[in-house]
Amino acid sequence: MKLLSILALMLLTAFSSFAQVADGFKPSDTNVWGAEYPRVDETGKVQIRVKAPNATTVKLNFWSGPKLDMVKQADGYWLVTTTPLVPGFHYYVIQIDGAEVADPNTHAYFGGGRPVSAVEVPEAGSTYYSPQNVPHGQVREVWYWSQVTGTWRHALVYTPPKYEEQTAARFPVLYLQHGAGEDETGWIRQGRANFILDNLASGNSKPMIVVMAYGYAARAGQPFPDFMSKPFGSPEMLKGMQEMASAFEDDVTQALIPFIDANFRTLSDRDHRAMAGLSMGGMQTFQITLDHLDLFSYIGGFSGAGGMLVLGDRKLDPSKDYNGVFADPTAFGKRVHLLWLGVGTAEPERMRTGLQRLHTSLSEAKIQHVFYESPGTDHEWQTWRRDLKDFAPRLFQ
């Protein structure tokens, strides 16, 4: 009887898998164990199903995509099939009778300031952000005390393949920051940075330690700056972000870097220290690194380099902006080994044109830099995965 039950289960599993392949849809990589939906086909169409037998209306809201009415089925499930979505990672929520909820069929990802659902649409032929048969590094959780914030703070640390085996070796460090509404888990869970770095390390990229810190900070005894509720790009939002960036700058330079250098086998000089970030993290990166060229020599801004300069609709003034670090291009080039800017070609116009303007301003000022445009991608993780793939191999060469 037990054998028959096992055979029946195997047949049911095989039939289910056949059905998924037969209609062209397969479960998304973001699903919880055993969940058949969301499903994705080769064209990028997504099917989402949720059980809500007593609901009167159910709607699907992709944050950077379609907003659709779901259709109730006879079994109490609601179903919808989207038009083809672009490859990459897509946040979404479901509205059940007006209440916005996460889909219980997917893992939770921290985005928009809360845990939400997501679906992964595979990019044909892309394996650089997927686990491959190469040596793998480790992702560790650490807590460190910050005298700046007066709190214990959390970070994730990626150590490269063979870090444990090569006990005499020391490694350069990349500080890699998330964007607004996300947190220090984003680069691993949404961005798959560990797999990107594992795969790059099997090629010509230098093995490195990568530190991903919680990017929100308020000084000890001070209230947290309110900027998330302000209109995007507004003076109020930018002021709040700058206040937080100032506290985070001191946290990174006075607490985080000393902690990492004391607890990991780092190469602790500026020639072996880099920083990069996406969106808000790109703004933080430019502020921190250009204020502390004694600590950093590699700089990367992914859809966020320049901060207020980019969103403020004006050109770079090399003699004044960032305390005049761009005034002497020869001196800057000797200190900064890499200045890297990236943007998706489908990003919001204000972001795209602002970064293109910064690129032009740097070129006119004769500042050596790299400007990379991710074809067809928006302000999204597929842009930033591509950014990291291009940026990381240029480090510490």
Salt bridges, closest charged atoms under 4 A:
ASP23 OD2 - ARG39 NH2 2.71
ASP29 OD2 - ARG192 NH2 3.79
ASP69 OD1 - LYS59 NZ 2.59
GLU100 OE1 - ARG114 NH2 2.58
GLU120 OE1 - ARG192 NH2 3.90
GLU120 OE2 - ARG385 NH1 2.86
GLU123 OE2 - ARG386 NH2 2.40
GLU141 OE1 - HIS154 NE2 2.70
GLU164 OE2 - ARG140 NH2 2.40
GLU184 OE2 - HIS154 ND1 2.58
ASP198 OD2 - HIS136 ND1 2.78
ASP226 OD2 - LYS230 NZ 3.89
GLU243 OE2 - LYS239 NZ 2.63
GLU249 OE2 - HIS292 NE2 2.93
ASP250 OD2 - ARG219 NH1 2.91
ASP251 OD2 - ARG153 NE 3.13
ASP261 OD2 - ARG273 NH2 3.15
ASP269 OD2 - HIS272 ND1 2.96
ASP271 OD1 - ARG270 NH1 3.61
ASP271 OD1 - HIS337 NE2 2.84
ASP313 OD1 - ARG357 NH2 3.95
ASP321 OD1 - ARG314 NH2 2.73
GLU347 OE1 - HIS379 ND1 2.58
GLU364 OE1 - LYS315 NZ 2.79
ASP390 OD1 - ARG394 NE 2.89
